């Protein structure tokens, strides 16, 4: 039974990868022309559910604030400082959000999808991750261990541009899919690969470890443990997009 469940989840995940690969070419985001002279360090995307107007409004608003932001060499980027407080006077509305394992209706609900997509883009670009927190339970839009929850004044996503050139954040939305690219004049000699492993722990929890490998010409230069998170194991039934399968990977 367990093997069949894993096979079904893995099949759904492979289907998701195929849909992502068929995504059309990305323009300069939010109707703007492409940034001239900049190459792509990394790109990541995920879909959000249609019909959830309040939540999708917050996702679009946060993505629009991020679009075009420049991170200078050596600069520490903060998601909370960039997006600001999620209040009604700043255009955010109440929508479903996960807090302490519970679903609540909060201003700015849904923007963790934006911070999570940005987190994976930063990982694959080779950014130095300074601060990141997992959700208290798995979320349906991204693999466990690749999520990044944010809460203004409490939990932030921070990473440092360790390159010698500025990095530009480009966001775009195609239908119900958010795409975030990191652009720069830097051409990295390395290819980044993210691998995850899972292990069932006591008390119904599953431990997810995510590793980042730097490869060059097919050879692994370095391996780095990026996160070690615990989630309720029963959450696997809530999402066909988050299989707990060793060896699942992302690459830039």
Secondary structure, DSSP 8 states (H G I E B T S, - for coil): -HHHHHHHHHHHHHHHHHHHHT-----SSTT----TT-EEEEEEEEE--TT-HHHHHHHHHHHHHHTT-EE-TT-EEEHHHHH----GGGT--EEEEEETTEEEEEETTTTHHHHHHHHHHHHHHT-EEEE-B--SS--TTS-TTS--B-BTTTB--EEE--SSS-EEEEEEEETTEEEEEEEES---S-EEEEEEEEEE-GGGEEEEEEEEEEEETTEEEEEEEEEEEEEEGGGGGG-TT----TTEEEE-
